Amino acid sequence: MFDKMKQLMEAQKKMQEMKRQLENTNFEVASPDGLVKVIMNGAQEVKDIVIQSDLQKTEKTNLERAVKDAYNRAIQRSHELAAQKMKDIAGLNLSGLI
């Protein structure tokens, strides 16, 4: 029983460390047309959004689509990052679940 409690505490410690690593891991993803770049951390917090400076020529719908695409790609990347961290730390393969 003590061994199982110890294993549980170790797993909890590893999960907390993984959470800290994800919060400190930043990445950027651009929309396919390059109009918008989203900078996000592994905890799915948007850190910054950068919009290309010569945007006056671009239609509003294109900008909206670019923001949506960049955000969705950033969320997908954060899922991949979290799954890789889980696999590295806990030896779990959750890629199909996340």
BAGU-300401 format. One record per atom (N, C-alpha, C, O): atom name; x, y, z negated. Coordinates in Angstrom, 1 decimal. Each point is the difference from the previous one (the first is absolute). Layout:
! BAGU-300401
<bake atome="CA" xx="X" yy="Y" zz="Z"/>
...
***
This chain:
! BAGU-300401
<bake atome="N" xx="0.8" yy="-1.2" zz="0.0"/>
<bake atome="CA" xx="-0.8" yy="1.2" zz="0.0"/>
<bake atome="C" xx="0.9" yy="1.3" zz="0.0"/>
<bake atome="O" xx="-0.3" yy="0.9" zz="0.7"/>
<bake atome="N" xx="1.3" yy="-0.9" zz="-1.5"/>
<bake atome="CA" xx="0.9" yy="1.1" zz="-0.1"/>
<bake atome="C" xx="0.7" yy="0.3" zz="1.4"/>
<bake atome="O" xx="0.2" yy="1.1" zz="0.4"/>
<bake atome="N" xx="0.2" yy="-2.2" zz="0.3"/>
<bake atome="CA" xx="0.6" yy="0.1" zz="1.3"/>
<bake atome="C" xx="-0.9" yy="0.7" zz="1.0"/>
<bake atome="O" xx="0.4" yy="0.8" zz="0.8"/>
<bake atome="N" xx="-1.7" yy="-1.2" zz="-0.9"/>
<bake atome="CA" xx="-1.0" yy="0.6" zz="1.0"/>
<bake atome="C" xx="-0.2" yy="1.5" zz="-0.4"/>
<bake atome="O" xx="-0.1" yy="0.8" zz="1.0"/>
<bake atome="N" xx="0.1" yy="-0.4" zz="-2.2"/>
<bake atome="CA" xx="-0.1" yy="1.4" zz="-0.4"/>
<bake atome="C" xx="1.2" yy="0.8" zz="0.5"/>
<bake atome="O" xx="-0.1" yy="1.1" zz="0.5"/>
<bake atome="N" xx="1.3" yy="-1.8" zz="-0.7"/>
<bake atome="CA" xx="1.2" yy="0.7" zz="0.5"/>
<bake atome="C" xx="0.0" yy="0.2" zz="1.5"/>
<bake atome="O" xx="0.4" yy="1.0" zz="0.5"/>
<bake atome="N" xx="-0.8" yy="-2.0" zz="0.2"/>
<bake atome="CA" xx="-0.1" yy="0.1" zz="1.5"/>
<bake atome="C" xx="-1.0" yy="1.1" zz="0.4"/>
<bake atome="O" xx="0.3" yy="0.7" zz="0.9"/>
<bake atome="N" xx="-1.4" yy="-0.6" zz="-1.6"/>
<bake atome="CA" xx="-1.0" yy="1.0" zz="0.2"/>
<bake atome="C" xx="0.6" yy="1.4" zz="-0.2"/>
<bake atome="O" xx="-0.2" yy="0.9" zz="0.8"/>
<bake atome="N" xx="0.9" yy="-0.7" zz="-1.9"/>
<bake atome="CA" xx="0.6" yy="1.3" zz="-0.3"/>
<bake atome="C" xx="1.1" yy="0.3" zz="1.1"/>
<bake atome="O" xx="0.1" yy="1.2" zz="0.4"/>
<bake atome="N" xx="0.6" yy="-2.2" zz="0.0"/>
<bake atome="CA" xx="1.0" yy="0.3" zz="1.0"/>
<bake atome="C" xx="-0.6" yy="0.4" zz="1.4"/>
<bake atome="O" xx="0.5" yy="0.9" zz="0.7"/>
<bake atome="N" xx="-1.6" yy="-1.6" zz="-0.4"/>
<bake atome="CA" xx="-0.7" yy="0.3" zz="1.2"/>
<bake atome="C" xx="-0.6" yy="1.4" zz="-0.1"/>
<bake atome="O" xx="0.0" yy="0.8" zz="1.0"/>
<bake atome="N" xx="-0.5" yy="-0.4" zz="-2.1"/>
<bake atome="CA" xx="-0.6" yy="1.4" zz="-0.2"/>
<bake atome="C" xx="1.1" yy="1.0" zz="0.1"/>
<bake atome="O" xx="-0.2" yy="1.0" zz="0.6"/>
<bake atome="N" xx="1.4" yy="-1.3" zz="-1.1"/>
<bake atome="CA" xx="1.1" yy="0.9" zz="0.1"/>
<bake atome="C" xx="0.5" yy="0.2" zz="1.5"/>
<bake atome="O" xx="0.3" yy="1.1" zz="0.4"/>
<bake atome="N" xx="-0.3" yy="-2.2" zz="0.3"/>
<bake atome="CA" xx="0.3" yy="0.0" zz="1.4"/>
<bake atome="C" xx="-1.0" yy="0.8" zz="0.8"/>
<bake atome="O" xx="0.4" yy="0.8" zz="0.9"/>
<bake atome="N" xx="-1.7" yy="-0.9" zz="-1.2"/>
<bake atome="CA" xx="-1.0" yy="0.7" zz="0.7"/>
<bake atome="C" xx="0.1" yy="1.5" zz="-0.3"/>
<bake atome="O" xx="-0.2" yy="0.9" zz="0.9"/>
<bake atome="N" xx="0.5" yy="-0.5" zz="-2.1"/>
<bake atome="CA" xx="0.2" yy="1.4" zz="-0.3"/>
<bake atome="C" xx="1.2" yy="0.6" zz="0.7"/>
<bake atome="O" xx="0.0" yy="1.1" zz="0.5"/>
<bake atome="N" xx="1.1" yy="-1.9" zz="-0.4"/>
<bake atome="CA" xx="1.2" yy="0.4" zz="0.8"/>
<bake atome="C" xx="-0.4" yy="0.2" zz="1.4"/>
<bake atome="O" xx="0.5" yy="1.0" zz="0.7"/>
<bake atome="N" xx="-1.2" yy="-1.9" zz="-0.1"/>
<bake atome="CA" xx="-0.5" yy="0.1" zz="1.4"/>
<bake atome="C" xx="-0.8" yy="1.2" zz="0.2"/>
<bake atome="O" xx="0.2" yy="0.7" zz="1.0"/>
<bake atome="N" xx="-1.1" yy="-0.4" zz="-1.9"/>
<bake atome="CA" xx="-0.8" yy="1.2" zz="0.1"/>
<bake atome="C" xx="0.9" yy="1.3" zz="0.0"/>
<bake atome="O" xx="-0.2" yy="0.9" zz="0.8"/>
<bake atome="N" xx="1.2" yy="-0.9" zz="-1.6"/>
<bake atome="CA" xx="0.9" yy="1.2" zz="-0.1"/>
<bake atome="C" xx="0.8" yy="0.1" zz="1.4"/>
<bake atome="O" xx="0.2" yy="1.1" zz="0.5"/>
<bake atome="N" xx="0.2" yy="-2.3" zz="0.0"/>
<bake atome="CA" xx="0.7" yy="0.0" zz="1.2"/>
<bake atome="C" xx="-0.9" yy="0.5" zz="1.2"/>
<bake atome="O" xx="0.5" yy="0.8" zz="0.8"/>
<bake atome="N" xx="-1.7" yy="-1.2" zz="-0.8"/>
<bake atome="CA" xx="-0.9" yy="0.4" zz="1.1"/>
<bake atome="C" xx="-0.3" yy="1.5" zz="-0.1"/>
<bake atome="O" xx="0.0" yy="0.7" zz="1.0"/>
<bake atome="N" xx="-0.1" yy="-0.2" zz="-2.2"/>
<bake atome="CA" xx="-0.3" yy="1.5" zz="-0.2"/>
<bake atome="C" xx="1.2" yy="0.8" zz="0.5"/>
<bake atome="O" xx="-0.1" yy="1.1" zz="0.4"/>
<bake atome="N" xx="1.3" yy="-1.7" zz="-0.5"/>
<bake atome="CA" xx="1.2" yy="0.7" zz="0.3"/>
<bake atome="C" xx="0.5" yy="-0.3" zz="1.5"/>
<bake atome="O" xx="1.1" yy="0.5" zz="0.4"/>
<bake atome="N" xx="-1.9" yy="-1.3" zz="0.3"/>
<bake atome="CA" xx="0.4" yy="-0.3" zz="1.4"/>
<bake atome="C" xx="-0.9" yy="0.8" zz="0.9"/>
<bake atome="O" xx="-1.2" yy="-0.2" zz="0.1"/>
<bake atome="N" xx="1.8" yy="1.2" zz="0.6"/>
<bake atome="CA" xx="-0.7" yy="0.8" zz="1.0"/>
<bake atome="C" xx="0.3" yy="-0.5" zz="1.4"/>
<bake atome="O" xx="1.1" yy="-0.5" zz="0.3"/>
<bake atome="N" xx="-2.1" yy="0.7" zz="0.6"/>
<bake atome="CA" xx="0.2" yy="-0.4" zz="1.4"/>
<bake atome="C" xx="-0.8" yy="1.0" zz="0.8"/>
<bake atome="O" xx="-1.0" yy="0.6" zz="-0.5"/>
<bake atome="N" xx="1.3" yy="-0.5" zz="1.8"/>
<bake atome="CA" xx="-0.8" yy="0.9" zz="0.8"/>
<bake atome="C" xx="-0.5" yy="-0.8" zz="1.2"/>
<bake atome="O" xx="0.6" yy="-0.9" zz="0.6"/>
<bake atome="N" xx="-1.8" yy="1.3" zz="-0.1"/>
<bake atome="CA" xx="-0.6" yy="-0.7" zz="1.1"/>
<bake atome="C" xx="-0.6" yy="1.1" zz="0.9"/>
<bake atome="O" xx="-0.7" yy="1.0" zz="-0.5"/>
<bake atome="N" xx="0.9" yy="-1.0" zz="1.8"/>
<bake atome="CA" xx="-0.5" yy="1.0" zz="0.9"/>
<bake atome="C" xx="-1.1" yy="-0.6" zz="0.8"/>
<bake atome="O" xx="-0.1" yy="-1.2" zz="0.2"/>
<bake atome="N" xx="-0.8" yy="2.1" zz="0.2"/>
<bake atome="CA" xx="-1.1" yy="-0.4" zz="0.9"/>
<bake atome="C" xx="0.6" yy="-0.4" zz="1.4"/>
<bake atome="O" xx="1.1" yy="0.4" zz="0.3"/>
<bake atome="N" xx="-1.8" yy="-1.2" zz="0.4"/>
<bake atome="CA" xx="0.6" yy="-0.5" zz="1.3"/>
<bake atome="C" xx="0.4" yy="1.1" zz="0.9"/>
<bake atome="O" xx="1.0" yy="-0.1" zz="0.8"/>
<bake atome="N" xx="-1.7" yy="1.2" zz="-0.8"/>
<bake atome="CA" xx="0.4" yy="1.2" zz="0.9"/>
<bake atome="C" xx="1.0" yy="0.9" zz="-0.6"/>
<bake atome="O" xx="0.4" yy="1.0" zz="0.6"/>
<bake atome="N" xx="0.0" yy="-1.3" zz="-1.8"/>
<bake atome="CA" xx="1.0" yy="0.8" zz="-0.7"/>
<bake atome="C" xx="-0.4" yy="1.4" zz="-0.5"/>
<bake atome="O" xx="0.8" yy="0.8" zz="-0.5"/>
<bake atome="N" xx="-2.1" yy="-0.5" zz="0.5"/>
<bake atome="CA" xx="-0.5" yy="1.2" zz="-0.5"/>
<bake atome="C" xx="0.0" yy="0.2" zz="-1.5"/>
<bake atome="O" xx="0.2" yy="1.1" zz="-0.5"/>
<bake atome="N" xx="-0.4" yy="-2.2" zz="-0.2"/>
<bake atome="CA" xx="-0.1" yy="0.0" zz="-1.4"/>
<bake atome="C" xx="0.9" yy="-1.1" zz="-0.7"/>
<bake atome="O" xx="0.1" yy="-1.1" zz="0.6"/>
<bake atome="N" xx="0.5" yy="1.5" zz="-1.7"/>
<bake atome="CA" xx="0.9" yy="-0.9" zz="-0.7"/>
<bake atome="C" xx="-0.5" yy="0.0" zz="-1.5"/>
<bake atome="O" xx="-0.2" yy="1.1" zz="-0.6"/>
<bake atome="N" xx="-0.1" yy="-2.3" zz="0.1"/>
<bake atome="CA" xx="-0.4" yy="-0.2" zz="-1.4"/>
<bake atome="C" xx="1.1" yy="-0.5" zz="-0.8"/>
<bake atome="O" xx="0.6" yy="-1.1" zz="0.4"/>
<bake atome="N" xx="-0.2" yy="1.7" zz="-1.5"/>
<bake atome="CA" xx="1.0" yy="-0.5" zz="-0.9"/>
<bake atome="C" xx="-0.7" yy="-0.5" zz="-1.3"/>
<bake atome="O" xx="-0.8" yy="0.7" zz="-0.6"/>
<bake atome="N" xx="1.0" yy="-2.0" zz="0.3"/>
<bake atome="CA" xx="-0.8" yy="-0.7" zz="-1.0"/>
<bake atome="C" xx="1.0" yy="-0.8" zz="-0.9"/>
<bake atome="O" xx="1.0" yy="-0.3" zz="0.5"/>
<bake atome="N" xx="-1.4" yy="0.0" zz="-1.7"/>
<bake atome="CA" xx="0.8" yy="-0.9" zz="-0.8"/>
<bake atome="C" xx="-0.7" yy="-1.4" zz="0.0"/>
<bake atome="O" xx="-1.1" yy="-0.1" zz="0.5"/>
<bake atome="N" xx="1.8" yy="-0.9" zz="-1.1"/>
<bake atome="CA" xx="-0.5" yy="-1.3" zz="0.0"/>
<bake atome="C" xx="-1.3" yy="-0.2" zz="-0.9"/>
<bake atome="O" xx="-0.6" yy="-1.0" zz="0.1"/>
<bake atome="N" xx="0.3" yy="2.0" zz="-0.9"/>
<bake atome="CA" xx="-1.2" yy="0.0" zz="-0.8"/>
<bake atome="C" xx="-1.2" yy="0.6" zz="0.7"/>
<bake atome="O" xx="-1.0" yy="0.3" zz="-0.6"/>
<bake atome="N" xx="1.2" yy="0.0" zz="1.9"/>
<bake atome="CA" xx="-1.0" yy="0.6" zz="0.9"/>
<bake atome="C" xx="-0.4" yy="1.4" zz="-0.4"/>
<bake atome="O" xx="-1.1" yy="0.4" zz="0.3"/>
<bake atome="N" xx="2.1" yy="0.4" zz="-0.8"/>
<bake atome="CA" xx="-0.2" yy="1.4" zz="-0.2"/>
<bake atome="C" xx="0.6" yy="0.8" zz="1.1"/>
<bake atome="O" xx="1.2" yy="-0.2" zz="0.3"/>
<bake atome="N" xx="-2.0" yy="1.0" zz="0.3"/>
<bake atome="CA" xx="0.5" yy="0.8" zz="1.1"/>
<bake atome="C" xx="0.8" yy="1.1" zz="-0.6"/>
<bake atome="O" xx="-0.4" yy="0.8" zz="-0.8"/>
<bake atome="N" xx="1.7" yy="-0.8" zz="1.2"/>
<bake atome="CA" xx="0.9" yy="1.0" zz="-0.5"/>
<bake atome="C" xx="0.1" yy="1.3" zz="0.9"/>
<bake atome="O" xx="0.2" yy="1.1" zz="-0.5"/>
<bake atome="N" xx="-0.4" yy="-1.3" zz="1.8"/>
<bake atome="CA" xx="0.0" yy="1.1" zz="0.9"/>
<bake atome="C" xx="-0.6" yy="-0.3" zz="1.3"/>
<bake atome="O" xx="0.0" yy="-1.2" zz="0.4"/>
<bake atome="N" xx="-0.6" yy="2.2" zz="0.3"/>
<bake atome="CA" xx="-0.5" yy="-0.2" zz="1.4"/>
<bake atome="C" xx="0.7" yy="1.1" zz="0.8"/>
<bake atome="O" xx="-0.1" yy="1.2" zz="-0.3"/>
<bake atome="N" xx="0.7" yy="-1.6" zz="1.4"/>
<bake atome="CA" xx="0.7" yy="0.9" zz="0.9"/>
<bake atome="C" xx="-0.7" yy="0.0" zz="1.3"/>
<bake atome="O" xx="-0.2" yy="-1.0" zz="0.6"/>
<bake atome="N" xx="-0.2" yy="2.2" zz="-0.1"/>
<bake atome="CA" xx="-0.7" yy="0.2" zz="1.2"/>
<bake atome="C" xx="0.9" yy="0.7" zz="1.0"/>
<bake atome="O" xx="0.6" yy="1.0" zz="-0.4"/>
<bake atome="N" xx="-0.4" yy="-1.5" zz="1.6"/>
<bake atome="CA" xx="0.9" yy="0.6" zz="1.0"/>
<bake atome="C" xx="-0.4" yy="1.5" zz="0.2"/>
<bake atome="O" xx="-1.1" yy="0.3" zz="0.0"/>
<bake atome="N" xx="2.1" yy="0.5" zz="0.1"/>
<bake atome="CA" xx="-0.2" yy="1.5" zz="0.0"/>
<bake atome="C" xx="-0.7" yy="0.5" zz="1.2"/>
<bake atome="O" xx="-0.6" yy="1.0" zz="-0.1"/>
<bake atome="N" xx="0.8" yy="-1.6" zz="1.3"/>
<bake atome="CA" xx="-0.7" yy="0.5" zz="1.2"/>
<bake atome="C" xx="-1.4" yy="-0.5" zz="0.2"/>
<bake atome="O" xx="-0.3" yy="-0.4" zz="1.1"/>
<bake atome="N" xx="-0.4" yy="0.4" zz="-2.2"/>
<bake atome="CA" xx="-1.3" yy="-0.6" zz="0.0"/>
<bake atome="C" xx="-1.1" yy="0.8" zz="0.7"/>
<bake atome="O" xx="-1.1" yy="-0.5" zz="0.2"/>
<bake atome="N" xx="1.3" yy="1.8" zz="0.0"/>
<bake atome="CA" xx="-1.0" yy="0.8" zz="0.6"/>
<bake atome="C" xx="-0.6" yy="-0.6" zz="1.3"/>
<bake atome="O" xx="-1.1" yy="0.3" zz="0.4"/>
<bake atome="N" xx="1.9" yy="-1.0" zz="0.3"/>
<bake atome="CA" xx="-0.4" yy="-0.6" zz="1.3"/>
<bake atome="C" xx="-0.8" yy="-1.2" zz="-0.2"/>
<bake atome="O" xx="-0.7" yy="-0.5" zz="1.0"/>
<bake atome="N" xx="0.7" yy="-0.1" zz="-2.1"/>
<bake atome="CA" xx="-0.7" yy="-1.2" zz="-0.2"/>
<bake atome="C" xx="-1.4" yy="0.2" zz="-0.5"/>
<bake atome="O" xx="-0.3" yy="0.9" zz="-0.8"/>
<bake atome="N" xx="-0.6" yy="-1.7" zz="1.3"/>
<bake atome="CA" xx="-1.4" yy="0.1" zz="-0.4"/>
<bake atome="C" xx="-0.2" yy="-0.6" zz="-1.4"/>
<bake atome="O" xx="0.7" yy="-0.8" zz="-0.5"/>
<bake atome="N" xx="-1.8" yy="1.3" zz="-0.1"/>
<bake atome="CA" xx="-0.3" yy="-0.3" zz="-1.4"/>
<bake atome="C" xx="-0.2" yy="-1.6" zz="-0.1"/>
<bake atome="O" xx="0.5" yy="-0.6" zz="-1.0"/>
<bake atome="N" xx="-1.2" yy="0.0" zz="1.9"/>
<bake atome="CA" xx="-0.2" yy="-1.4" zz="0.0"/>
<bake atome="C" xx="1.3" yy="-0.8" zz="0.0"/>
<bake atome="O" xx="0.1" yy="-1.0" zz="-0.6"/>
<bake atome="N" xx="0.8" yy="1.5" zz="1.4"/>
<bake atome="CA" xx="1.3" yy="-0.7" zz="0.1"/>
<bake atome="C" xx="0.7" yy="0.1" zz="-1.4"/>
<bake atome="O" xx="0.6" yy="-1.0" zz="-0.4"/>
<bake atome="N" xx="-0.6" yy="2.1" zz="-0.2"/>
<bake atome="CA" xx="0.6" yy="0.2" zz="-1.3"/>
<bake atome="C" xx="-0.7" yy="-0.9" zz="-1.1"/>
<bake atome="O" xx="0.7" yy="-0.7" zz="-0.8"/>
<bake atome="N" xx="-2.0" yy="0.6" zz="0.8"/>
<bake atome="CA" xx="-0.7" yy="-0.8" zz="-0.9"/>
<bake atome="C" xx="0.4" yy="-1.5" zz="0.2"/>
<bake atome="O" xx="0.2" yy="-0.7" zz="-1.0"/>
<bake atome="N" xx="-0.2" yy="0.3" zz="2.2"/>
<bake atome="CA" xx="0.4" yy="-1.4" zz="0.3"/>
<bake atome="C" xx="1.4" yy="-0.3" zz="-0.4"/>
<bake atome="O" xx="0.3" yy="-1.1" zz="-0.5"/>
<bake atome="N" xx="0.6" yy="2.1" zz="0.7"/>
<bake atome="CA" xx="1.4" yy="-0.2" zz="-0.4"/>
<bake atome="C" xx="0.2" yy="-0.1" zz="-1.5"/>
<bake atome="O" xx="0.7" yy="-0.9" zz="-0.4"/>
<bake atome="N" xx="-1.4" yy="1.7" zz="-0.3"/>
<bake atome="CA" xx="0.0" yy="-0.1" zz="-1.5"/>
<bake atome="C" xx="-0.5" yy="-1.3" zz="-0.5"/>
<bake atome="O" xx="0.6" yy="-0.7" zz="-0.8"/>
<bake atome="N" xx="-1.7" yy="0.3" zz="1.4"/>
<bake atome="CA" xx="-0.6" yy="-1.3" zz="-0.4"/>
<bake atome="C" xx="0.9" yy="-1.2" zz="0.3"/>
<bake atome="O" xx="0.2" yy="-0.9" zz="-0.8"/>
<bake atome="N" xx="0.4" yy="0.9" zz="2.0"/>
<bake atome="CA" xx="0.9" yy="-1.0" zz="0.4"/>
<bake atome="C" xx="1.3" yy="-0.1" zz="-0.9"/>
<bake atome="O" xx="0.4" yy="-1.1" zz="-0.4"/>
<bake atome="N" xx="0.1" yy="2.3" zz="0.2"/>
<bake atome="CA" xx="1.3" yy="0.0" zz="-0.9"/>
<bake atome="C" xx="-0.4" yy="-0.5" zz="-1.4"/>
<bake atome="O" xx="0.8" yy="-0.7" zz="-0.6"/>
<bake atome="N" xx="-1.9" yy="1.2" zz="0.1"/>
<bake atome="CA" xx="-0.3" yy="-0.5" zz="-1.4"/>
<bake atome="C" xx="-0.3" yy="-1.5" zz="0.0"/>
<bake atome="O" xx="0.5" yy="-0.6" zz="-0.9"/>
<bake atome="N" xx="-1.2" yy="0.1" zz="1.8"/>
<bake atome="CA" xx="-0.3" yy="-1.4" zz="0.0"/>
<bake atome="C" xx="1.3" yy="-0.9" zz="0.2"/>
<bake atome="O" xx="0.2" yy="-1.0" zz="-0.6"/>
<bake atome="N" xx="0.7" yy="1.5" zz="1.4"/>
<bake atome="CA" xx="1.3" yy="-0.7" zz="0.2"/>
<bake atome="C" xx="0.8" yy="0.1" zz="-1.3"/>
<bake atome="O" xx="0.7" yy="-1.0" zz="-0.4"/>
<bake atome="N" xx="-0.8" yy="2.1" zz="-0.3"/>
<bake atome="CA" xx="0.8" yy="0.1" zz="-1.3"/>
<bake atome="C" xx="-0.6" yy="-0.9" zz="-1.0"/>
<bake atome="O" xx="0.7" yy="-0.7" zz="-0.8"/>
<bake atome="N" xx="-2.0" yy="0.5" zz="0.7"/>
<bake atome="CA" xx="-0.7" yy="-0.9" zz="-0.9"/>
<bake atome="C" xx="0.5" yy="-1.4" zz="0.3"/>
<bake atome="O" xx="0.3" yy="-0.8" zz="-0.9"/>
<bake atome="N" xx="-0.3" yy="0.4" zz="2.2"/>
<bake atome="CA" xx="0.4" yy="-1.3" zz="0.4"/>
<bake atome="C" xx="1.4" yy="-0.3" zz="-0.5"/>
<bake atome="O" xx="0.4" yy="-1.1" zz="-0.4"/>
<bake atome="N" xx="0.5" yy="2.1" zz="0.6"/>
<bake atome="CA" xx="1.4" yy="-0.1" zz="-0.3"/>
<bake atome="C" xx="0.2" yy="-0.2" zz="-1.5"/>
<bake atome="O" xx="0.8" yy="-0.8" zz="-0.5"/>
<bake atome="N" xx="-1.7" yy="1.5" zz="-0.3"/>
<bake atome="CA" xx="0.1" yy="-0.1" zz="-1.5"/>
<bake atome="C" xx="-0.4" yy="-1.4" zz="-0.4"/>
<bake atome="O" xx="0.5" yy="-0.6" zz="-0.9"/>
<bake atome="N" xx="-1.5" yy="0.0" zz="1.6"/>
<bake atome="CA" xx="-0.4" yy="-1.4" zz="-0.3"/>
<bake atome="C" xx="1.1" yy="-1.0" zz="0.3"/>
<bake atome="O" xx="0.3" yy="-0.9" zz="-0.8"/>
<bake atome="N" xx="0.4" yy="1.1" zz="1.9"/>
<bake atome="CA" xx="1.1" yy="-0.8" zz="0.4"/>
<bake atome="C" xx="1.1" yy="0.1" zz="-1.0"/>
<bake atome="O" xx="0.6" yy="-1.0" zz="-0.4"/>
<bake atome="N" xx="-0.3" yy="2.2" zz="-0.1"/>
<bake atome="CA" xx="1.1" yy="0.3" zz="-0.9"/>
<bake atome="C" xx="-0.4" yy="-0.7" zz="-1.4"/>
<bake atome="O" xx="0.9" yy="-0.7" zz="-0.6"/>
<bake atome="N" xx="-2.1" yy="0.8" zz="0.2"/>
<bake atome="CA" xx="-0.4" yy="-0.6" zz="-1.3"/>
<bake atome="C" xx="0.0" yy="-1.5" zz="0.1"/>
<bake atome="O" xx="0.5" yy="-0.7" zz="-1.0"/>
<bake atome="N" xx="-0.9" yy="0.1" zz="2.1"/>
<bake atome="CA" xx="0.1" yy="-1.4" zz="0.2"/>
<bake atome="C" xx="1.4" yy="-0.5" zz="-0.1"/>
<bake atome="O" xx="0.3" yy="-1.1" zz="-0.5"/>
<bake atome="N" xx="0.6" yy="1.8" zz="1.2"/>
<bake atome="CA" xx="1.4" yy="-0.4" zz="0.0"/>
<bake atome="C" xx="0.6" yy="0.1" zz="-1.4"/>
<bake atome="O" xx="0.8" yy="-0.9" zz="-0.4"/>
<bake atome="N" xx="-1.1" yy="2.0" zz="-0.4"/>
<bake atome="CA" xx="0.5" yy="0.1" zz="-1.3"/>
<bake atome="C" xx="-0.5" yy="-1.1" zz="-0.9"/>
<bake atome="O" xx="0.7" yy="-0.6" zz="-0.8"/>
<bake atome="N" xx="-2.0" yy="0.2" zz="1.0"/>
<bake atome="CA" xx="-0.6" yy="-1.1" zz="-0.8"/>
<bake atome="C" xx="0.8" yy="-1.3" zz="0.3"/>
<bake atome="O" xx="0.3" yy="-0.8" zz="-0.9"/>
<bake atome="N" xx="-0.1" yy="0.6" zz="2.2"/>
<bake atome="CA" xx="0.7" yy="-1.2" zz="0.4"/>
<bake atome="C" xx="1.4" yy="0.0" zz="-0.6"/>
<bake atome="O" xx="0.5" yy="-1.1" zz="-0.5"/>
<bake atome="N" xx="0.2" yy="2.2" zz="0.6"/>
<bake atome="CA" xx="1.4" yy="0.1" zz="-0.6"/>
<bake atome="C" xx="0.1" yy="-0.2" zz="-1.5"/>
<bake atome="O" xx="0.8" yy="-0.7" zz="-0.5"/>
<bake atome="N" xx="-1.8" yy="1.3" zz="-0.2"/>
<bake atome="CA" xx="0.1" yy="0.0" zz="-1.4"/>
<bake atome="C" xx="-0.6" yy="-1.3" zz="-0.6"/>
<bake atome="O" xx="0.6" yy="-0.6" zz="-0.9"/>
<bake atome="N" xx="-1.8" yy="0.3" zz="1.4"/>
<bake atome="CA" xx="-0.7" yy="-1.2" zz="-0.7"/>
<bake atome="C" xx="0.0" yy="-1.2" zz="0.8"/>
<bake atome="O" xx="-0.5" yy="-1.1" zz="-0.4"/>
<bake atome="N" xx="1.1" yy="1.1" zz="1.6"/>
<bake atome="CA" xx="0.0" yy="-1.2" zz="0.8"/>
<bake atome="C" xx="-1.3" yy="-0.3" zz="0.6"/>
<bake atome="O" xx="-0.3" yy="-1.2" zz="0.4"/>
<bake atome="N" xx="-0.6" yy="2.2" zz="-0.3"/>
<bake atome="CA" xx="-1.4" yy="-0.2" zz="0.5"/>
<bake atome="C" xx="0.0" yy="0.4" zz="1.4"/>
<bake atome="O" xx="0.6" yy="1.0" zz="0.4"/>
<bake atome="N" xx="-1.4" yy="-1.7" zz="0.5"/>
<bake atome="CA" xx="-0.2" yy="0.5" zz="1.3"/>
<bake atome="C" xx="-1.5" yy="0.4" zz="0.1"/>
<bake atome="O" xx="-0.9" yy="-0.9" zz="0.2"/>
<bake atome="N" xx="0.6" yy="2.2" zz="-0.2"/>
<bake atome="CA" xx="-1.3" yy="0.5" zz="0.0"/>
<bake atome="C" xx="-0.3" yy="0.8" zz="1.3"/>
<bake atome="O" xx="-1.0" yy="0.7" zz="0.0"/>
<bake atome="N" xx="1.7" yy="-0.9" zz="1.0"/>
<bake atome="CA" xx="-0.1" yy="0.7" zz="1.2"/>
<bake atome="C" xx="-1.4" yy="-0.1" zz="0.6"/>
<bake atome="O" xx="-0.5" yy="0.9" zz="0.6"/>
<bake atome="N" xx="-0.1" yy="-2.1" zz="-0.7"/>
<bake atome="CA" xx="-1.4" yy="-0.2" zz="0.6"/>
<bake atome="C" xx="-1.1" yy="0.6" zz="-0.9"/>
<bake atome="O" xx="-1.1" yy="0.1" zz="0.5"/>
<bake atome="N" xx="1.5" yy="0.2" zz="-1.7"/>
<bake atome="CA" xx="-1.1" yy="0.5" zz="-1.0"/>
<bake atome="C" xx="0.0" yy="1.5" zz="0.0"/>
<bake atome="O" xx="-1.0" yy="0.6" zz="-0.4"/>
<bake atome="N" xx="2.1" yy="0.1" zz="0.8"/>
<bake atome="CA" xx="0.1" yy="1.4" zz="-0.1"/>
<bake atome="C" xx="-0.2" yy="0.7" zz="1.3"/>
<bake atome="O" xx="0.0" yy="1.2" zz="0.1"/>
***
